[in-house]
Structures are given as structure tokens and as C-alpha cells.
Amino acid sequence: MKKNIITTLLLLFALGANAQYNISYSVGYGTYKMNDMKDLLDYAFQSMRPSMPKGLAIVDNFPPYITHTINASIKRNRNEFGLSGSFLTTGGKIAYSDYSGKYIEKLTFTGYRIGTLYRVYTDESKLGKCTLSFFGEVSPAIMFTHLGYKATLDIYEQNIHQEGNDNISTNAAGFSIQPMFGGRLDVTRNISFSASLGYDFELGSKLSTTDNRYRADWSGFRLNGGVIYSF
């Protein structure tokens, strides 16, 4: 046991020698496939139309939205590897409103993408006093999805306000693989900026609904820009 511990410590020291440690935060923009959820929202809309006013409409249909990502990694020569975590959100909404009241039915999705990353860099080049390099990245991960449901009814004249809430959780996590291409600009010894573009391929998480056939599919394009602190 003692030999195994010493061997592990020596291996970690060897990997860390002449290595650069990075912590980064990036904000981005993502598109989301969500075909099953769009079908479910359309089914609910068509079912409600006969009993609702003509102004009823789908006002949100799982649109693109802002993403947030935090990475912790080790860079040695042209190779970088580490851990990655992202937060994503989108949703669908059916709504009607006029002078007498309003009705809103809303599905809100939040996704937590937890995984690893590996980057390989090109040769560095000088850009004024800064250093520029480009990289290719691949990031396998697990996507955890939470779905929140809320319905609101207001009738102003009768002073009626009703709300209905429900939560549907995933019964299986989805697997994700995300290839990206990007660039890194080292401004100082400790501060860098990065930008990247890629696509997230996902095997959608199956939701625990009554018929157990709907999946939350976060597949889509990803555009990120962020700041890196190195030490």
C-alpha cells in the first residue's frame, strides 16, 4: 500500500511539473433541439384551443438561451485536460391575455452538464505583446435535467388568482459529447481570454412522464467567450 501511494504521488508530481493550472469562466449562447418537448407543447396547445379564446398562442418554444461554464484544468505544452461544468436553461410557454384576465402555462428546463475536457493547441504566435494560440477540444459529459411546470389563471373582475405547480424529474441522465474549436489570447502571465464554437451531441434524458417516452434533448450549437486565470 505504501509503495502504491508513493508511486501515485510521484506520477502526479511528474504530470504537474512545468504545468500550468487554469480556472476559467465563460458565458455563451446555446441552441437546443428539444423535438419531443416541442411536440408535447404543441399537443397541449391543440388540446386547449377548443375551450380557450382565439388569442391563445405558443409564445416560447424552447428558444436558444445563455449558458454558463466553469472549467478547472492543467495545461502542459500543447495539451490541456480537466473538469468542466455548465448550466443551461430554456422553456416553453402557452399564454393568453386580455382586459379581463390572463392564462399562462409554462415549462422550464434547467440542465447541469458535468464532465471532462481535453484540448490540443497549435503553436503559439505573437500578437503585439500578447500570445495567441488555437485549439481543438472534446468534452464528454453527463447531462442532468430538471423540468418545472407552472400554470397561472387570473380573472380580474372576480378577483380570482389560481396557480398549479408540478415537478417532473429525469429517471435517467443523458450522455453528451461536445467537440469545439477556439482560440486563446494570453494577455499577461496570469490572465487570458478565450472564444470557442462547437456542437453538443446528446442522447436525451428520458423524463418520468406517464407514458415514459419523452426525452429532453439539449443537442445544439454552442458559442462561448470567457476569461482564464492561470497559476
Short mmCIF file of the C-alpha atoms (twelve columns), coordinates in Angstrom:
data_MODEL
# 
_entry.id   MODEL 
# 
loop_
_atom_site.group_PDB 
_atom_site.id 
_atom_site.type_symbol 
_atom_site.label_atom_id 
_atom_site.label_alt_id 
_atom_site.label_comp_id 
_atom_site.label_asym_id 
_atom_site.label_seq_id 
_atom_site.Cartn_x 
_atom_site.Cartn_y 
_atom_site.Cartn_z 
_atom_site.pdbx_PDB_model_num 
ATOM 1   C CA . MET A 1   0.000   0.000  0.000   1 
ATOM 2   C CA . LYS A 2   2.825   2.404  0.911   1 
ATOM 3   C CA . LYS A 3   4.529   1.755  -2.442  1 
ATOM 4   C CA . ASN A 4   1.263   2.462  -4.314  1 
ATOM 5   C CA . ILE A 5   0.803   5.792  -2.518  1 
ATOM 6   C CA . ILE A 6   4.397   6.849  -3.254  1 
ATOM 7   C CA . THR A 7   4.043   5.811  -6.920  1 
ATOM 8   C CA . THR A 8   0.801   7.821  -7.251  1 
ATOM 9   C CA . LEU A 9   2.368   10.914 -5.680  1 
ATOM 10  C CA . LEU A 10  5.398   10.671 -7.978  1 
ATOM 11  C CA . LEU A 11  3.119   10.307 -11.010 1 
ATOM 12  C CA . LEU A 12  1.085   13.375 -10.022 1 
ATOM 13  C CA . PHE A 13  4.269   15.347 -9.456  1 
ATOM 14  C CA . ALA A 14  5.597   14.315 -12.878 1 
ATOM 15  C CA . LEU A 15  2.376   15.381 -14.585 1 
ATOM 16  C CA . GLY A 16  2.371   18.672 -12.704 1 
ATOM 17  C CA . ALA A 17  5.986   19.554 -13.425 1 
ATOM 18  C CA . ASN A 18  6.194   22.553 -15.764 1 
ATOM 19  C CA . ALA A 19  2.391   22.533 -15.961 1 
ATOM 20  C CA . GLN A 20  0.039   25.486 -15.925 1 
ATOM 21  C CA . TYR A 21  -3.101  25.338 -13.775 1 
ATOM 22  C CA . ASN A 22  -6.182  27.134 -15.111 1 
ATOM 23  C CA . ILE A 23  -9.558  28.180 -13.774 1 
ATOM 24  C CA . SER A 24  -11.919 29.696 -16.333 1 
ATOM 25  C CA . TYR A 25  -15.415 31.115 -16.548 1 
ATOM 26  C CA . SER A 26  -17.235 31.592 -19.834 1 
ATOM 27  C CA . VAL A 27  -20.659 32.837 -20.809 1 
ATOM 28  C CA . GLY A 28  -22.175 31.604 -24.035 1 
ATOM 29  C CA . TYR A 29  -25.188 31.071 -26.211 1 
ATOM 30  C CA . GLY A 30  -26.765 27.719 -26.983 1 
ATOM 31  C CA . THR A 31  -29.446 26.310 -29.261 1 
ATOM 32  C CA . TYR A 32  -31.485 23.297 -28.140 1 
ATOM 33  C CA . LYS A 33  -33.113 20.591 -30.252 1 
ATOM 34  C CA . MET A 34  -35.907 19.537 -27.821 1 
ATOM 35  C CA . ASN A 35  -38.054 17.870 -30.514 1 
ATOM 36  C CA . ASP A 36  -40.041 15.749 -28.044 1 
ATOM 37  C CA . MET A 37  -40.741 18.752 -25.837 1 
ATOM 38  C CA . LYS A 38  -41.889 20.840 -28.804 1 
ATOM 39  C CA . ASP A 39  -44.261 18.028 -29.791 1 
ATOM 40  C CA . LEU A 40  -45.581 17.836 -26.222 1 
ATOM 41  C CA . LEU A 41  -46.126 21.596 -26.071 1 
ATOM 42  C CA . ASP A 42  -47.923 21.581 -29.430 1 
ATOM 43  C CA . TYR A 43  -50.129 18.665 -28.290 1 
ATOM 44  C CA . ALA A 44  -51.104 20.603 -25.141 1 
ATOM 45  C CA . PHE A 45  -51.807 23.714 -27.229 1 
ATOM 46  C CA . GLN A 46  -54.031 21.861 -29.721 1 
ATOM 47  C CA . SER A 47  -55.932 20.210 -26.853 1 
ATOM 48  C CA . MET A 48  -56.618 23.559 -25.196 1 
ATOM 49  C CA . ARG A 49  -57.650 25.535 -28.296 1 
ATOM 50  C CA . PRO A 50  -61.354 24.452 -28.450 1 
ATOM 51  C CA . SER A 51  -62.018 25.667 -24.896 1 
ATOM 52  C CA . MET A 52  -59.880 28.834 -24.956 1 
ATOM 53  C CA . PRO A 53  -60.172 32.239 -26.703 1 
ATOM 54  C CA . LYS A 54  -58.672 32.621 -30.188 1 
ATOM 55  C CA . GLY A 55  -55.778 34.655 -28.874 1 
ATOM 56  C CA . LEU A 56  -54.185 31.659 -27.159 1 
ATOM 57  C CA . ALA A 57  -50.645 31.144 -28.529 1 
ATOM 58  C CA . ILE A 58  -47.312 29.417 -28.003 1 
ATOM 59  C CA . VAL A 59  -45.095 32.371 -27.082 1 
ATOM 60  C CA . ASP A 60  -41.923 30.439 -26.158 1 
ATOM 61  C CA . ASN A 61  -40.937 27.197 -27.916 1 
ATOM 62  C CA . PHE A 62  -37.639 26.172 -26.259 1 
ATOM 63  C CA . PRO A 63  -35.589 29.045 -27.710 1 
ATOM 64  C CA . PRO A 64  -31.775 29.489 -27.642 1 
ATOM 65  C CA . TYR A 65  -30.521 30.990 -24.411 1 
ATOM 66  C CA . ILE A 66  -27.459 31.982 -22.373 1 
ATOM 67  C CA . THR A 67  -25.131 29.302 -20.957 1 
ATOM 68  C CA . HIS A 68  -22.573 29.459 -18.136 1 
ATOM 69  C CA . THR A 69  -19.472 27.242 -17.909 1 
ATOM 70  C CA . ILE A 70  -16.683 26.805 -15.332 1 
ATOM 71  C CA . ASN A 71  -13.542 24.773 -16.124 1 
ATOM 72  C CA . ALA A 72  -10.627 23.652 -13.960 1 
ATOM 73  C CA . SER A 73  -7.712  22.258 -15.940 1 
ATOM 74  C CA . ILE A 74  -3.994  21.543 -16.250 1 
ATOM 75  C CA . LYS A 75  -2.102  22.669 -19.364 1 
ATOM 76  C CA . ARG A 76  1.252   21.171 -20.215 1 
ATOM 77  C CA . ASN A 77  2.925   22.068 -23.512 1 
ATOM 78  C CA . ARG A 78  0.195   21.725 -26.173 1 
ATOM 79  C CA . ASN A 79  -2.136  19.531 -24.113 1 
ATOM 80  C CA . GLU A 80  -4.781  20.572 -21.598 1 
ATOM 81  C CA . PHE A 81  -7.161  18.371 -19.636 1 
ATOM 82  C CA . GLY A 82  -9.538  18.912 -16.739 1 
ATOM 83  C CA . LEU A 83  -13.095 19.117 -15.440 1 
ATOM 84  C CA . SER A 84  -15.992 21.109 -16.898 1 
ATOM 85  C CA . GLY A 85  -19.396 22.138 -15.566 1 
ATOM 86  C CA . SER A 86  -22.145 24.032 -17.419 1 
ATOM 87  C CA . PHE A 87  -25.564 25.458 -16.568 1 
ATOM 88  C CA . LEU A 88  -28.216 25.710 -19.316 1 
ATOM 89  C CA . THR A 89  -31.853 26.758 -19.367 1 
ATOM 90  C CA . THR A 90  -34.752 27.026 -21.803 1 
ATOM 91  C CA . GLY A 91  -38.508 26.516 -21.790 1 
ATOM 92  C CA . GLY A 92  -41.885 26.540 -23.463 1 
ATOM 93  C CA . LYS A 93  -44.912 28.728 -22.716 1 
ATOM 94  C CA . ILE A 94  -48.561 28.886 -23.793 1 
ATOM 95  C CA . ALA A 95  -50.317 32.144 -22.919 1 
ATOM 96  C CA . TYR A 96  -53.432 34.248 -23.377 1 
ATOM 97  C CA . SER A 97  -54.134 37.739 -22.043 1 
ATOM 98  C CA . ASP A 98  -56.811 40.435 -22.483 1 
ATOM 99  C CA . TYR A 99  -58.571 43.112 -20.411 1 
ATOM 100 C CA . SER A 100 -60.497 40.511 -18.379 1 
ATOM 101 C CA . GLY A 101 -57.637 38.260 -17.323 1 
ATOM 102 C CA . LYS A 102 -54.786 36.003 -18.373 1 
ATOM 103 C CA . TYR A 103 -53.764 32.358 -18.554 1 
ATOM 104 C CA . ILE A 104 -50.151 31.108 -18.646 1 
ATOM 105 C CA . GLU A 105 -48.880 27.526 -18.809 1 
ATOM 106 C CA . LYS A 106 -45.104 27.249 -18.588 1 
ATOM 107 C CA . LEU A 107 -42.453 24.507 -18.798 1 
ATOM 108 C CA . THR A 108 -38.996 25.499 -17.529 1 
ATOM 109 C CA . PHE A 109 -35.947 23.315 -18.204 1 
ATOM 110 C CA . THR A 110 -32.652 23.589 -16.346 1 
ATOM 111 C CA . GLY A 111 -29.679 21.451 -17.337 1 
ATOM 112 C CA . TYR A 112 -26.454 20.682 -15.462 1 
ATOM 113 C CA . ARG A 113 -23.661 19.356 -17.664 1 
ATOM 114 C CA . ILE A 114 -20.827 17.723 -15.686 1 
ATOM 115 C CA . GLY A 115 -17.856 16.208 -17.476 1 
ATOM 116 C CA . THR A 116 -14.230 16.343 -18.565 1 
ATOM 117 C CA . LEU A 117 -12.378 18.202 -21.314 1 
ATOM 118 C CA . TYR A 118 -9.289  17.695 -23.425 1 
ATOM 119 C CA . ARG A 119 -7.694  20.377 -25.604 1 
ATOM 120 C CA . VAL A 120 -4.770  20.277 -28.010 1 
ATOM 121 C CA . TYR A 121 -3.189  23.616 -29.009 1 
ATOM 122 C CA . THR A 122 -1.426  24.856 -32.123 1 
ATOM 123 C CA . ASP A 123 1.918   26.642 -31.964 1 
ATOM 124 C CA . GLU A 124 1.773   29.976 -30.191 1 
ATOM 125 C CA . SER A 125 2.223   33.204 -32.159 1 
ATOM 126 C CA . LYS A 126 2.763   36.784 -31.048 1 
ATOM 127 C CA . LEU A 127 0.004   39.380 -31.399 1 
ATOM 128 C CA . GLY A 128 1.625   42.570 -30.188 1 
ATOM 129 C CA . LYS A 129 2.546   41.961 -26.548 1 
ATOM 130 C CA . CYS A 130 0.029   39.107 -26.334 1 
ATOM 131 C CA . THR A 131 0.326   35.434 -27.248 1 
ATOM 132 C CA . LEU A 132 -2.290  33.796 -29.489 1 
ATOM 133 C CA . SER A 133 -2.957  30.078 -29.954 1 
ATOM 134 C CA . PHE A 134 -5.806  27.990 -31.343 1 
ATOM 135 C CA . PHE A 135 -7.180  24.721 -30.003 1 
ATOM 136 C CA . GLY A 136 -9.433  21.788 -30.698 1 
ATOM 137 C CA . GLU A 137 -11.474 20.471 -27.779 1 
ATOM 138 C CA . VAL A 138 -13.563 17.420 -26.982 1 
ATOM 139 C CA . SER A 139 -15.684 17.187 -23.832 1 
ATOM 140 C CA . PRO A 140 -17.639 14.053 -22.822 1 
ATOM 141 C CA . ALA A 141 -20.158 14.635 -20.028 1 
ATOM 142 C CA . ILE A 142 -23.358 13.626 -18.268 1 
ATOM 143 C CA . MET A 143 -26.374 15.946 -18.549 1 
ATOM 144 C CA . PHE A 144 -28.809 16.148 -15.633 1 
ATOM 145 C CA . THR A 145 -32.168 17.747 -16.408 1 
ATOM 146 C CA . HIS A 146 -34.872 19.231 -14.197 1 
ATOM 147 C CA . LEU A 147 -38.302 20.198 -15.528 1 
ATOM 148 C CA . GLY A 148 -40.585 22.603 -13.697 1 
ATOM 149 C CA . TYR A 149 -44.255 23.142 -14.594 1 
ATOM 150 C CA . LYS A 150 -46.426 26.087 -13.607 1 
ATOM 151 C CA . ALA A 151 -49.926 27.205 -14.659 1 
ATOM 152 C CA . THR A 152 -51.446 30.560 -13.683 1 
ATOM 153 C CA . LEU A 153 -55.040 31.790 -14.126 1 
ATOM 154 C CA . ASP A 154 -56.189 35.349 -13.329 1 
ATOM 155 C CA . ILE A 155 -59.741 36.706 -13.736 1 
ATOM 156 C CA . TYR A 156 -59.569 40.367 -12.779 1 
ATOM 157 C CA . GLU A 157 -63.294 41.171 -12.366 1 
ATOM 158 C CA . GLN A 158 -63.895 38.268 -9.983  1 
ATOM 159 C CA . ASN A 159 -60.540 38.736 -8.215  1 
ATOM 160 C CA . ILE A 160 -59.573 35.123 -8.967  1 
ATOM 161 C CA . HIS A 161 -55.953 34.008 -8.912  1 
ATOM 162 C CA . GLN A 162 -55.067 30.327 -9.218  1 
ATOM 163 C CA . GLU A 163 -51.713 28.591 -9.570  1 
ATOM 164 C CA . GLY A 164 -50.762 24.995 -10.275 1 
ATOM 165 C CA . ASN A 165 -47.248 23.623 -9.844  1 
ATOM 166 C CA . ASP A 166 -45.632 20.283 -10.534 1 
ATOM 167 C CA . ASN A 167 -42.102 18.966 -10.922 1 
ATOM 168 C CA . ILE A 168 -41.063 16.135 -13.247 1 
ATOM 169 C CA . SER A 169 -37.541 14.799 -12.789 1 
ATOM 170 C CA . THR A 170 -35.473 12.712 -15.156 1 
ATOM 171 C CA . ASN A 171 -35.306 8.984  -14.485 1 
ATOM 172 C CA . ALA A 172 -32.062 8.669  -16.486 1 
ATOM 173 C CA . ALA A 173 -29.199 11.065 -17.164 1 
ATOM 174 C CA . GLY A 174 -28.230 11.825 -20.746 1 
ATOM 175 C CA . PHE A 175 -24.757 11.335 -22.210 1 
ATOM 176 C CA . SER A 176 -23.190 14.265 -24.063 1 
ATOM 177 C CA . ILE A 177 -20.152 14.667 -26.312 1 
ATOM 178 C CA . GLN A 178 -19.129 18.193 -27.323 1 
ATOM 179 C CA . PRO A 179 -16.398 18.928 -29.901 1 
ATOM 180 C CA . MET A 180 -15.292 22.567 -30.178 1 
ATOM 181 C CA . PHE A 181 -12.741 24.787 -31.905 1 
ATOM 182 C CA . GLY A 182 -11.454 28.013 -30.425 1 
ATOM 183 C CA . GLY A 183 -8.685  30.439 -29.630 1 
ATOM 184 C CA . ARG A 184 -6.854  31.636 -26.544 1 
ATOM 185 C CA . LEU A 185 -5.225  35.046 -26.104 1 
ATOM 186 C CA . ASP A 186 -2.705  35.324 -23.248 1 
ATOM 187 C CA . VAL A 187 -2.720  38.970 -22.171 1 
ATOM 188 C CA . THR A 188 -0.494  38.607 -19.103 1 
ATOM 189 C CA . ARG A 189 1.212   35.727 -17.321 1 
ATOM 190 C CA . ASN A 190 -1.986  35.066 -15.347 1 
ATOM 191 C CA . ILE A 191 -4.865  36.439 -17.438 1 
ATOM 192 C CA . SER A 192 -6.136  35.081 -20.756 1 
ATOM 193 C CA . PHE A 193 -9.277  35.350 -22.857 1 
ATOM 194 C CA . SER A 194 -10.856 32.568 -24.904 1 
ATOM 195 C CA . ALA A 195 -13.571 32.091 -27.512 1 
ATOM 196 C CA . SER A 196 -14.912 28.826 -28.924 1 
ATOM 197 C CA . LEU A 197 -17.602 27.396 -31.193 1 
ATOM 198 C CA . GLY A 198 -18.899 23.836 -31.331 1 
ATOM 199 C CA . TYR A 199 -21.834 21.447 -31.204 1 
ATOM 200 C CA . ASP A 200 -23.154 19.392 -28.313 1 
ATOM 201 C CA . PHE A 201 -24.403 15.928 -29.338 1 
ATOM 202 C CA . GLU A 202 -26.649 14.376 -26.691 1 
ATOM 203 C CA . LEU A 203 -28.553 11.166 -26.073 1 
ATOM 204 C CA . GLY A 204 -31.586 12.816 -24.485 1 
ATOM 205 C CA . SER A 205 -32.600 12.191 -20.876 1 
ATOM 206 C CA . LYS A 206 -35.869 10.256 -20.654 1 
ATOM 207 C CA . LEU A 207 -38.410 12.075 -18.482 1 
ATOM 208 C CA . SER A 208 -40.527 10.250 -15.909 1 
ATOM 209 C CA . THR A 209 -43.872 11.115 -17.520 1 
ATOM 210 C CA . THR A 210 -46.899 8.818  -17.573 1 
ATOM 211 C CA . ASP A 211 -46.070 7.149  -20.911 1 
ATOM 212 C CA . ASN A 212 -42.280 7.385  -20.325 1 
ATOM 213 C CA . ARG A 213 -41.443 8.292  -23.931 1 
ATOM 214 C CA . TYR A 214 -40.494 11.977 -23.891 1 
ATOM 215 C CA . ARG A 215 -36.830 13.000 -23.890 1 
ATOM 216 C CA . ALA A 216 -35.101 16.274 -23.063 1 
ATOM 217 C CA . ASP A 217 -32.602 16.730 -25.897 1 
ATOM 218 C CA . TRP A 218 -30.110 19.567 -25.294 1 
ATOM 219 C CA . SER A 219 -28.263 18.957 -28.585 1 
ATOM 220 C CA . GLY A 220 -27.306 22.163 -30.378 1 
ATOM 221 C CA . PHE A 221 -24.667 24.736 -31.247 1 
ATOM 222 C CA . ARG A 222 -22.546 26.346 -28.527 1 
ATOM 223 C CA . LEU A 223 -20.754 29.701 -28.699 1 
ATOM 224 C CA . ASN A 224 -18.611 30.679 -25.696 1 
ATOM 225 C CA . GLY A 225 -16.416 33.546 -24.631 1 
ATOM 226 C CA . GLY A 226 -14.620 33.795 -21.313 1 
ATOM 227 C CA . VAL A 227 -11.706 34.677 -19.089 1 
ATOM 228 C CA . ILE A 228 -8.966  32.343 -17.788 1 
ATOM 229 C CA . TYR A 229 -6.862  32.742 -14.658 1 
ATOM 230 C CA . SER A 230 -3.602  30.757 -14.692 1 
ATOM 231 C CA . PHE A 231 -1.204  29.987 -11.859 1 
# 
